[in-house]
Amino acid sequence: MRKLCYIILFSIFLLSIMITSKTVSARSWVELEPQEVLDRAEVIVTGKYDFTGEPKLGESSFIGYEFNVNNVYRGDISDQTIIVGIDQNDSGWAEGFQSEGGEFLLFLESSEEVEFLVPVDGPNGMVELSNGKVNAISEEKSEFYNDFLIAHSEKTTENDSNSQINISHVVLSVSVGILIGVAATSLFYRYKGKK
């Protein structure tokens, strides 16, 4: 009899756990190769999340926070602050990393689940930066992302110097044009005065 009572109590306990338990969905991320992350990214920026503001919730595991943009490497971003998603499970360590002076190189893509950009396949699109250098992930990935940053900064420098050269050409051309105009006018009046 006692045994039957224990079995019934245990069965009721198990049934109550099954009935009252809530479904919790956790998302696991497959590790992507850096080139695939780069290829999928619609927007590439560096900067920091602003975890002090109110997050924007979506229908997925992503929540949106303001992201203060320092540099734009790809995409049409003109604002210094954009809304960027982060997996709810990543916000804690990301906030801690930033409080120690770190920032992120984000590879972002659109998502059908939310209205804001999200990192490519979750943490794959979030690269930690300390003092402008990639923080230790694997050596291969660190090298890839550091090379990306170096290549892009060289292009930025080239573009800046090219624009300075173009401005110099314009200023020089306008100056020469004005000098030729003044000389021609001067010669014209001298010639006209001799007649």
Secondary structure as UniProt FT lines:
FT   HELIX           2..20
FT   HELIX           34..40
FT   STRAND          43..50
FT   TURN            51..52
FT   STRAND          56..57
FT   STRAND          62..74
FT   STRAND          81..87
FT   TURN            88..90
FT   HELIX           91..99
FT   TURN            100..101
FT   STRAND          103..109
FT   STRAND          117..119
FT   TURN            120..121
FT   HELIX           122..125
FT   STRAND          126..130
FT   TURN            131..132
FT   STRAND          133..134
FT   HELIX           139..194
//
